[in-house]
Amino acid sequence: MSLAPHDWEQHYRDENTQWDLGIPAPPLVRASGLLAPVRTVVVGSGTGQDALSLASRGFDVTGVDFAPSAVRIANENATKRKLAARFIQADVLTLPGDDAPWQLWVEHTCFCAIDPGQRDAYVEAAHRSLAPGGNLLALFYAHKREGGPPFATTRAEVEMRFGKHFDLLSMEIPEDSIERRRGDELLALFKRK
């Protein structure tokens, strides 16, 4: 896989989207159920499964993705389900946009898709895009394989990178991950400093 926007688009055109679960990630559904519905951005939103799950529970959701096809499919899914979520094409590293600041940033396998050399820029974008005291809810794909994307990460890296701008409220290896990712995910909740 490549990191350029047109390459992500090609994956959608080729229907080569093995990262798309086709359902909202169970750990995110569980964890977000403990949060009050607020203005939310879902980064790397793909076809919108996680964003639409939040929208169905009253969150004011904007999904952001690189690939135009992902954005189109997500908007179609929102229309079919009659959910008030919107999806835009943008680079998460350049957020915020006109809609910021958000009160919740939701991440699911976006961090692992970013070149490790750009991860600090990702954290800074999240910090910039969130209102003071806003939360960042993340399901990191913390596998140990070489290469990428998805690129590997560890709990220590996540704590180090996010710790500059966020207070860690909780982190766990979720037991309710989908089977092929069980043991390779970290569910974390941060609060913006």
C-alpha positions as protocol buffer text, in pm:
chain_id: "A"
residue {
  index: 1
  type: MET
  ca { x: 0 y: 0 z: 0 }
}
residue {
  index: 2
  type: SER
  ca { x: 105 y: 355 z: -68 }
}
residue {
  index: 3
  type: LEU
  ca { x: 37 y: 667 z: 134 }
}
residue {
  index: 4
  type: ALA
  ca { x: -70 y: 909 z: -142 }
}
residue {
  index: 5
  type: PRO
  ca { x: -439 y: 1010 z: -162 }
}
residue {
  index: 6
  type: HIS
  ca { x: -476 y: 879 z: -520 }
}
residue {
  index: 7
  type: ASP
  ca { x: -342 y: 539 z: -409 }
}
residue {
  index: 8
  type: TRP
  ca { x: -600 y: 512 z: -131 }
}
residue {
  index: 9
  type: GLU
  ca { x: -864 y: 603 z: -390 }
}
residue {
  index: 10
  type: GLN
  ca { x: -738 y: 324 z: -615 }
}
residue {
  index: 11
  type: HIS
  ca { x: -789 y: 73 z: -333 }
}
residue {
  index: 12
  type: TYR
  ca { x: -1158 y: 170 z: -323 }
}
residue {
  index: 13
  type: ARG
  ca { x: -1191 y: 150 z: -700 }
}
residue {
  index: 14
  type: ASP
  ca { x: -1029 y: -195 z: -697 }
}
residue {
  index: 15
  type: GLU
  ca { x: -1247 y: -298 z: -399 }
}
residue {
  index: 16
  type: ASN
  ca { x: -925 y: -378 z: -213 }
}
residue {
  index: 17
  type: THR
  ca { x: -1027 y: -245 z: 128 }
}
residue {
  index: 18
  type: GLN
  ca { x: -939 y: -525 z: 366 }
}
residue {
  index: 19
  type: TRP
  ca { x: -922 y: -275 z: 652 }
}
residue {
  index: 20
  type: ASP
  ca { x: -1296 y: -203 z: 618 }
}
residue {
  index: 21
  type: LEU
  ca { x: -1472 y: -426 z: 871 }
}
residue {
  index: 22
  type: GLY
  ca { x: -1817 y: -366 z: 720 }
}
residue {
  index: 23
  type: ILE
  ca { x: -1942 y: -297 z: 1076 }
}
residue {
  index: 24
  type: PRO
  ca { x: -1852 y: -46 z: 1345 }
}
residue {
  index: 25
  type: ALA
  ca { x: -1557 y: -164 z: 1556 }
}
residue {
  index: 26
  type: PRO
  ca { x: -1705 y: -328 z: 1868 }
}
residue {
  index: 27
  type: PRO
  ca { x: -1455 y: -170 z: 2112 }
}
residue {
  index: 28
  type: LEU
  ca { x: -1541 y: 178 z: 1979 }
}
residue {
  index: 29
  type: VAL
  ca { x: -1914 y: 110 z: 2006 }
}
residue {
  index: 30
  type: ARG
  ca { x: -1870 y: 2 z: 2368 }
}
residue {
  index: 31
  type: ALA
  ca { x: -1639 y: 288 z: 2468 }
}
residue {
  index: 32
  type: SER
  ca { x: -1835 y: 561 z: 2290 }
}
residue {
  index: 33
  type: GLY
  ca { x: -2147 y: 439 z: 2466 }
}
residue {
  index: 34
  type: LEU
  ca { x: -1999 y: 584 z: 2785 }
}
residue {
  index: 35
  type: LEU
  ca { x: -1962 y: 931 z: 2632 }
}
residue {
  index: 36
  type: ALA
  ca { x: -2222 y: 1203 z: 2591 }
}
residue {
  index: 37
  type: PRO
  ca { x: -2315 y: 1284 z: 2228 }
}
residue {
  index: 38
  type: VAL
  ca { x: -2104 y: 1582 z: 2115 }
}
residue {
  index: 39
  type: ARG
  ca { x: -1960 y: 1739 z: 1796 }
}
residue {
  index: 40
  type: THR
  ca { x: -1736 y: 1463 z: 1666 }
}
residue {
  index: 41
  type: VAL
  ca { x: -1484 y: 1409 z: 1389 }
}
residue {
  index: 42
  type: VAL
  ca { x: -1405 y: 1056 z: 1275 }
}
residue {
  index: 43
  type: VAL
  ca { x: -1072 y: 1054 z: 1092 }
}
residue {
  index: 44
  type: GLY
  ca { x: -991 y: 804 z: 820 }
}
residue {
  index: 45
  type: SER
  ca { x: -1363 y: 734 z: 823 }
}
residue {
  index: 46
  type: GLY
  ca { x: -1368 y: 508 z: 517 }
}
residue {
  index: 47
  type: THR
  ca { x: -1720 y: 392 z: 429 }
}
residue {
  index: 48
  type: GLY
  ca { x: -1851 y: 543 z: 751 }
}
residue {
  index: 49
  type: GLN
  ca { x: -1927 y: 246 z: 976 }
}
residue {
  index: 50
  type: ASP
  ca { x: -1789 y: 398 z: 1297 }
}
residue {
  index: 51
  type: ALA
  ca { x: -1920 y: 746 z: 1218 }
}
residue {
  index: 52
  type: LEU
  ca { x: -2269 y: 619 z: 1138 }
}
residue {
  index: 53
  type: SER
  ca { x: -2278 y: 418 z: 1460 }
}
residue {
  index: 54
  type: LEU
  ca { x: -2208 y: 739 z: 1651 }
}
residue {
  index: 55
  type: ALA
  ca { x: -2464 y: 935 z: 1448 }
}
residue {
  index: 56
  type: SER
  ca { x: -2729 y: 674 z: 1526 }
}
residue {
  index: 57
  type: ARG
  ca { x: -2677 y: 755 z: 1894 }
}
residue {
  index: 58
  type: GLY
  ca { x: -2710 y: 1132 z: 1858 }
}
residue {
  index: 59
  type: PHE
  ca { x: -2351 y: 1242 z: 1799 }
}
residue {
  index: 60
  type: ASP
  ca { x: -2306 y: 1534 z: 1554 }
}
residue {
  index: 61
  type: VAL
  ca { x: -2058 y: 1359 z: 1323 }
}
residue {
  index: 62
  type: THR
  ca { x: -1824 y: 1467 z: 1046 }
}
residue {
  index: 63
  type: GLY
  ca { x: -1623 y: 1191 z: 882 }
}
residue {
  index: 64
  type: VAL
  ca { x: -1296 y: 1273 z: 705 }
}
residue {
  index: 65
  type: ASP
  ca { x: -1118 y: 1058 z: 450 }
}
residue {
  index: 66
  type: PHE
  ca { x: -851 y: 1095 z: 180 }
}
residue {
  index: 67
  type: ALA
  ca { x: -1036 y: 892 z: -83 }
}
residue {
  index: 68
  type: PRO
  ca { x: -1327 y: 1047 z: -278 }
}
residue {
  index: 69
  type: SER
  ca { x: -1486 y: 704 z: -326 }
}
residue {
  index: 70
  type: ALA
  ca { x: -1483 y: 640 z: 49 }
}
residue {
  index: 71
  type: VAL
  ca { x: -1651 y: 976 z: 108 }
}
residue {
  index: 72
  type: ARG
  ca { x: -1912 y: 906 z: -162 }
}
residue {
  index: 73
  type: ILE
  ca { x: -1991 y: 560 z: -22 }
}
residue {
  index: 74
  type: ALA
  ca { x: -2011 y: 693 z: 334 }
}
residue {
  index: 75
  type: ASN
  ca { x: -2251 y: 972 z: 231 }
}
residue {
  index: 76
  type: GLU
  ca { x: -2463 y: 714 z: 44 }
}
residue {
  index: 77
  type: ASN
  ca { x: -2465 y: 493 z: 354 }
}
residue {
  index: 78
  type: ALA
  ca { x: -2577 y: 788 z: 567 }
}
residue {
  index: 79
  type: THR
  ca { x: -2860 y: 865 z: 323 }
}
residue {
  index: 80
  type: LYS
  ca { x: -2972 y: 500 z: 309 }
}
residue {
  index: 81
  type: ARG
  ca { x: -2978 y: 480 z: 688 }
}
residue {
  index: 82
  type: LYS
  ca { x: -3137 y: 826 z: 720 }
}
residue {
  index: 83
  type: LEU
  ca { x: -2861 y: 941 z: 954 }
}
residue {
  index: 84
  type: ALA
  ca { x: -2742 y: 1300 z: 987 }
}
residue {
  index: 85
  type: ALA
  ca { x: -2369 y: 1248 z: 941 }
}
residue {
  index: 86
  type: ARG
  ca { x: -2162 y: 1420 z: 680 }
}
residue {
  index: 87
  type: PHE
  ca { x: -1842 y: 1305 z: 516 }
}
residue {
  index: 88
  type: ILE
  ca { x: -1577 y: 1524 z: 357 }
}
residue {
  index: 89
  type: GLN
  ca { x: -1258 y: 1461 z: 162 }
}
residue {
  index: 90
  type: ALA
  ca { x: -959 y: 1606 z: 346 }
}
residue {
  index: 91
  type: ASP
  ca { x: -614 y: 1527 z: 477 }
}
residue {
  index: 92
  type: VAL
  ca { x: -638 y: 1467 z: 852 }
}
residue {
  index: 93
  type: LEU
  ca { x: -296 y: 1627 z: 895 }
}
residue {
  index: 94
  type: THR
  ca { x: -434 y: 1962 z: 775 }
}
residue {
  index: 95
  type: LEU
  ca { x: -739 y: 1969 z: 1002 }
}
residue {
  index: 96
  type: PRO
  ca { x: -905 y: 2170 z: 1147 }
}
residue {
  index: 97
  type: GLY
  ca { x: -1140 y: 2287 z: 882 }
}
residue {
  index: 98
  type: ASP
  ca { x: -1442 y: 2512 z: 899 }
}
residue {
  index: 99
  type: ASP
  ca { x: -1612 y: 2276 z: 1145 }
}
residue {
  index: 100
  type: ALA
  ca { x: -1347 y: 2279 z: 1418 }
}
residue {
  index: 101
  type: PRO
  ca { x: -1317 y: 2275 z: 1707 }
}
residue {
  index: 102
  type: TRP
  ca { x: -1471 y: 1938 z: 1771 }
}
residue {
  index: 103
  type: GLN
  ca { x: -1534 y: 1796 z: 2115 }
}
residue {
  index: 104
  type: LEU
  ca { x: -1445 y: 1438 z: 2022 }
}
residue {
  index: 105
  type: TRP
  ca { x: -1186 y: 1298 z: 1778 }
}
residue {
  index: 106
  type: VAL
  ca { x: -1238 y: 930 z: 1691 }
}
residue {
  index: 107
  type: GLU
  ca { x: -958 y: 725 z: 1542 }
}
residue {
  index: 108
  type: HIS
  ca { x: -976 y: 370 z: 1409 }
}
residue {
  index: 109
  type: THR
  ca { x: -671 y: 245 z: 1217 }
}
residue {
  index: 110
  type: CYS
  ca { x: -590 y: 592 z: 1080 }
}
residue {
  index: 111
  type: PHE
  ca { x: -277 y: 639 z: 1296 }
}
residue {
  index: 112
  type: CYS
  ca { x: -135 y: 307 z: 1169 }
}
residue {
  index: 113
  type: ALA
  ca { x: -187 y: 415 z: 807 }
}
residue {
  index: 114
  type: ILE
  ca { x: 20 y: 731 z: 848 }
}
residue {
  index: 115
  type: ASP
  ca { x: 392 y: 721 z: 782 }
}
residue {
  index: 116
  type: PRO
  ca { x: 557 y: 704 z: 1127 }
}
residue {
  index: 117
  type: GLY
  ca { x: 752 y: 1020 z: 1039 }
}
residue {
  index: 118
  type: GLN
  ca { x: 420 y: 1210 z: 1027 }
}
residue {
  index: 119
  type: ARG
  ca { x: 274 y: 1080 z: 1351 }
}
residue {
  index: 120
  type: ASP
  ca { x: 364 y: 1389 z: 1553 }
}
residue {
  index: 121
  type: ALA
  ca { x: 186 y: 1601 z: 1289 }
}
residue {
  index: 122
  type: TYR
  ca { x: -118 y: 1375 z: 1333 }
}
residue {
  index: 123
  type: VAL
  ca { x: -117 y: 1431 z: 1711 }
}
residue {
  index: 124
  type: GLU
  ca { x: -80 y: 1805 z: 1658 }
}
residue {
  index: 125
  type: ALA
  ca { x: -376 y: 1804 z: 1416 }
}
residue {
  index: 126
  type: ALA
  ca { x: -588 y: 1626 z: 1676 }
}
residue {
  index: 127
  type: HIS
  ca { x: -484 y: 1876 z: 1943 }
}
residue {
  index: 128
  type: ARG
  ca { x: -553 y: 2173 z: 1713 }
}
residue {
  index: 129
  type: SER
  ca { x: -892 y: 2036 z: 1608 }
}
residue {
  index: 130
  type: LEU
  ca { x: -1027 y: 1963 z: 1954 }
}
residue {
  index: 131
  type: ALA
  ca { x: -1181 y: 2214 z: 2190 }
}
residue {
  index: 132
  type: PRO
  ca { x: -999 y: 2247 z: 2524 }
}
residue {
  index: 133
  type: GLY
  ca { x: -1096 y: 1950 z: 2738 }
}
residue {
  index: 134
  type: GLY
  ca { x: -1215 y: 1756 z: 2431 }
}
residue {
  index: 135
  type: ASN
  ca { x: -1162 y: 1381 z: 2412 }
}
residue {
  index: 136
  type: LEU
  ca { x: -976 y: 1160 z: 2170 }
}
residue {
  index: 137
  type: LEU
  ca { x: -1111 y: 806 z: 2149 }
}
residue {
  index: 138
  type: ALA
  ca { x: -881 y: 572 z: 1961 }
}
residue {
  index: 139
  type: LEU
  ca { x: -865 y: 211 z: 1855 }
}
residue {
  index: 140
  type: PHE
  ca { x: -502 y: 174 z: 1751 }
}
residue {
  index: 141
  type: TYR
  ca { x: -392 y: -123 z: 1541 }
}
residue {
  index: 142
  type: ALA
  ca { x: -82 y: -213 z: 1745 }
}
residue {
  index: 143
  type: HIS
  ca { x: 42 y: -514 z: 1551 }
}
residue {
  index: 144
  type: LYS
  ca { x: 408 y: -611 z: 1546 }
}
residue {
  index: 145
  type: ARG
  ca { x: 461 y: -677 z: 1174 }
}
residue {
  index: 146
  type: GLU
  ca { x: 731 y: -515 z: 963 }
}
residue {
  index: 147
  type: GLY
  ca { x: 653 y: -268 z: 685 }
}
residue {
  index: 148
  type: GLY
  ca { x: 325 y: -99 z: 625 }
}
residue {
  index: 149
  type: PRO
  ca { x: 83 y: 50 z: 603 }
}
residue {
  index: 150
  type: PRO
  ca { x: -51 y: -51 z: 838 }
}
residue {
  index: 151
  type: PHE
  ca { x: 259 y: 50 z: 1031 }
}
residue {
  index: 152
  type: ALA
  ca { x: 325 y: -103 z: 1371 }
}
residue {
  index: 153
  type: THR
  ca { x: 296 y: 89 z: 1696 }
}
residue {
  index: 154
  type: THR
  ca { x: 325 y: 14 z: 2066 }
}
residue {
  index: 155
  type: ARG
  ca { x: 163 y: 133 z: 2383 }
}
residue {
  index: 156
  type: ALA
  ca { x: 488 y: 314 z: 2473 }
}
residue {
  index: 157
  type: GLU
  ca { x: 489 y: 502 z: 2140 }
}
residue {
  index: 158
  type: VAL
  ca { x: 123 y: 599 z: 2173 }
}
residue {
  index: 159
  type: GLU
  ca { x: 175 y: 726 z: 2528 }
}
residue {
  index: 160
  type: MET
  ca { x: 489 y: 918 z: 2431 }
}
residue {
  index: 161
  type: ARG
  ca { x: 346 y: 1084 z: 2119 }
}
residue {
  index: 162
  type: PHE
  ca { x: 4 y: 1172 z: 2258 }
}
residue {
  index: 163
  type: GLY
  ca { x: 134 y: 1260 z: 2605 }
}
residue {
  index: 164
  type: LYS
  ca { x: 269 y: 1592 z: 2478 }
}
residue {
  index: 165
  type: HIS
  ca { x: -81 y: 1728 z: 2417 }
}
residue {
  index: 166
  type: PHE
  ca { x: -319 y: 1487 z: 2591 }
}
residue {
  index: 167
  type: ASP
  ca { x: -380 y: 1331 z: 2930 }
}
residue {
  index: 168
  type: LEU
  ca { x: -434 y: 956 z: 2911 }
}
residue {
  index: 169
  type: LEU
  ca { x: -759 y: 860 z: 3084 }
}
residue {
  index: 170
  type: SER
  ca { x: -760 y: 489 z: 3001 }
}
residue {
  index: 171
  type: MET
  ca { x: -594 y: 231 z: 2780 }
}
residue {
  index: 172
  type: GLU
  ca { x: -668 y: -140 z: 2738 }
}
residue {
  index: 173
  type: ILE
  ca { x: -623 y: -433 z: 2505 }
}
residue {
  index: 174
  type: PRO
  ca { x: -991 y: -484 z: 2424 }
}
residue {
  index: 175
  type: GLU
  ca { x: -1138 y: -831 z: 2451 }
}
residue {
  index: 176
  type: ASP
  ca { x: -1415 y: -745 z: 2205 }
}
residue {
  index: 177
  type: SER
  ca { x: -1191 y: -674 z: 1903 }
}
residue {
  index: 178
  type: ILE
  ca { x: -1283 y: -860 z: 1586 }
}
residue {
  index: 179
  type: GLU
  ca { x: -1114 y: -1198 z: 1581 }
}
residue {
  index: 180
  type: ARG
  ca { x: -840 y: -1122 z: 1326 }
}
residue {
  index: 181
  type: ARG
  ca { x: -726 y: -820 z: 1530 }
}
residue {
  index: 182
  type: ARG
  ca { x: -776 y: -960 z: 1879 }
}
residue {
  index: 183
  type: GLY
  ca { x: -470 y: -891 z: 2091 }
}
residue {
  index: 184
  type: ASP
  ca { x: -334 y: -640 z: 1835 }
}
residue {
  index: 185
  type: GLU
  ca { x: -548 y: -340 z: 1926 }
}
residue {
  index: 186
  type: LEU
  ca { x: -523 y: -74 z: 2193 }
}
residue {
  index: 187
  type: LEU
  ca { x: -837 y: 112 z: 2299 }
}
residue {
  index: 188
  type: ALA
  ca { x: -749 y: 448 z: 2448 }
}
residue {
  index: 189
  type: LEU
  ca { x: -928 y: 756 z: 2574 }
}
residue {
  index: 190
  type: PHE
  ca { x: -740 y: 1084 z: 2604 }
}
residue {
  index: 191
  type: LYS
  ca { x: -837 y: 1434 z: 2715 }
}
residue {
  index: 192
  type: ARG
  ca { x: -689 y: 1739 z: 2542 }
}
residue {
  index: 193
  type: LYS
  ca { x: -463 y: 1943 z: 2770 }
}
